[in-house]
Amino acid sequence: MTKQDWQYAPRSQDMEEIINRPPSWLTLYGTIFLIVCILVLVLLSSVYTYPDTVTGDLTLTTIDPPRPLRAPRDFTIDRMLVHHEDSVKAKEVLMVNKSLADFGDIFELAEKLDGNQDHSDMGLAAFNIPPAWNLGEIQEAVYELQEKQEIYKNLKDRRLDGLTTRELETRIISQERFIRGQRQQQSRIEDELTRNRALLIREEQLNSDGVDNREKLNTVRRQVENTEDNLNASRSEVRAASFDIELMRNQIESYRGGLPSTLLQAGEALRNAFDGLEAAVSGWEDNYTIVSPVDGMVLFDRQVRQGQPLLRGDNIGTIIPANAGGIIGRIDLPNRGSGAVKEGQRVLVRFDSYPHLEYGSVEGLVASIGQLSSGGITAVEVTFPNELQTTNGNKLKAGPLMEGEASIITESRSLLQRFFNRR
């Protein structure tokens, strides 16, 4: 019989019965086994749960958060008055911008202004500013106050009462003629100064190129210095003459309008000048200093140093408040899915500086949720009841503004629930 014949040969009745009718015990136990497997899977799916989470970036901070220091404007560091990790007081000056003024003199003037208790006209007239102080950008405000002081004291003491109106007018004309002559002279001096400075630049260039012109160079430098001195002296004489004219005009006004009303006007001008000086000092401090916003410890960026130019918005460092309170976390949570977040929910935090596979995660609780979102972000505050104890038993060391990824567990559901409540 060939193989093909064997394949198509009719089977016996017993063989057909064996093939078509499996044993009853196999059917029974197979069905039972299948039912048991299904029941076990259903049981496991009802017992096994895994959570729904919402994730966001977390920054470790304190109840009173660290204050970032940024350059409020373009700034060149002329002096650094504190060092990295120094303790500082609120409003203490940390660094000073490059300025024409001496910071020490400005600081003393600010203290003198704050300590002035006598704001009467006579008290303001007696307010003394040492002439040796270098006040740079606010010097004009100082001159303005000093002029108003002299005008008030002149009227108060009646220093020019011995002169008639005609004599005062004659002196005014003479002083005006003197001022015109000085200004013409200043124009000539400024032209001479421009030529001398150009000559100085040329001689300095020759000297840097290796030409031995030291004697000529020193002569030109002295010429520039002398010309600058002559120009400054002329300007001082013009200022003094202008001040004399104002004094005499005020004296004439006192003859015409009566001394009390003129003295009252001089007192008002004196108070305005004093207020202007206070505003000038405050403006200088805003423009030329960076101060600490709170009591605490200053942590400078390692690149910050004396002489470094800063651009507006550049990071300078951080102030850690002295009474910062406990450690908390702040999560920038995307608005998508944030509606499921509730207070009291568990939070698992994996810090970037501590790999979670080695150190574990830190568990926290949602303490509060921001009512307003900004830029698609909702702020969530997290507390750490067990401090920074990780799930692996490690105790992490908190660092300023330490960052990580936070997963907020919004709900835990079984596989069975997820199957029947698909969404």
Buried (B, 14 or more C-beta within 10 A) or exposed (E): EEEEEEEEEEEEEEEEEEEEEEEEEEEEEEEEEEEEEEEEEEEEBEEEBEBEBBBBBBBBBBEBBBBEBEBBEEBEBBBBBBEEEBEBEEEBBBBBBEBEBBBEBBBBBBEBBEEBEEEEBEEBBEBEBEEEBEBBBBBEBBBBBBBBBBBBBBBBEEEBEEBEEEEBBEBBEEBEEBBEEBEEBBEEBEEBBEEBBEBBEEBBEBBEEEEEBEEBBEBBBEBBEEBBEBBEEBBEBBEEBBBBBBBBBBBBBBBEEEBEEBBEBBBEBBBEBBEBBBEBBEEBBEEBBBBBBBBBBBBBEEEBEEEBEBEEEBBBBBBBBBEBEEBBBBBBBBEEBBEEBEEEBBBBBBBEEBEBEEBBBBBBBBBEBBEEEEEEBBBBBBBBEEEBBBEEEEEBEEEBBBBBBBBBBBEEEBBBBBEEEEE
